[in-house]
Amino acid sequence: MTSERGAGAEPGDLELPPVQMADLDEATVRALFTDVELLCERVSVTLKHAPERYVTEGATPVGEALVALLAGHALGVQLRYEHDGRGYLDTVMRGPSGYRLVRVQSVG
């Protein structure tokens, strides 16, 4: 396994970022996207349209990504951003009964 420390890192030396997961309803997804758009810095968006196709990272505004996700034109959205000096990667995916958020906080 490769890490920021290199392929020769010992298993005890590997520091993985904190991961959080949650199931969200539409109102909470809307609130998340609004918060990221209004309160965060260095925001980058990647849309997931189909299993094998992405759009160019950063090419879509947060509001347009939300509309695409809610309308079913995107299977998921990745939001990379900084908030309070910390980096985050949020992946929001459509599911059969709502939305799933997977959040990874940058280490270091």
C-alpha positions, 0 to 999 in steps of 0.5 A, a space after each residue: 500500500 502506498 501512502 504520503 510516507 511512501 511505499 515502504 511505510 510501516 503499517 503502524 506509520 500509516 495515518 489515514 484521514 478521518 472519514 464520516 458517513 451519513 444518510 441525508 434527506 433533500 433538505 439537508 443536502 440543500 443546506 450542505 451545498 448552501 453552506 459550502 457555497 457561502 462559507 467555504 474557500 477553495 471550492 472545487 466540484 466534480 460531477 459523476 454522471 455515469 459509472 465511467 464519465 466525469 465532467 472536468 473538476 472545478 468546471 461546475 458551480 456549486 448551485 448547478 451541481 446541486 440542481 444536477 444531483 437533485 434532478 437526477 442528471 448526476 449520480 453524485 457530486 464531489 465537493 473539495 473545500 477548506 473550512 476553518 483552515 481544514 481541507 475536506 472532500 465530501 462525496 454526495 451520492 444518490 441512493 434509493 431512499 435519499 442521499 449518502 454523504 461520505 466526508 474525508 478530512 485532510 490529514 496534516 
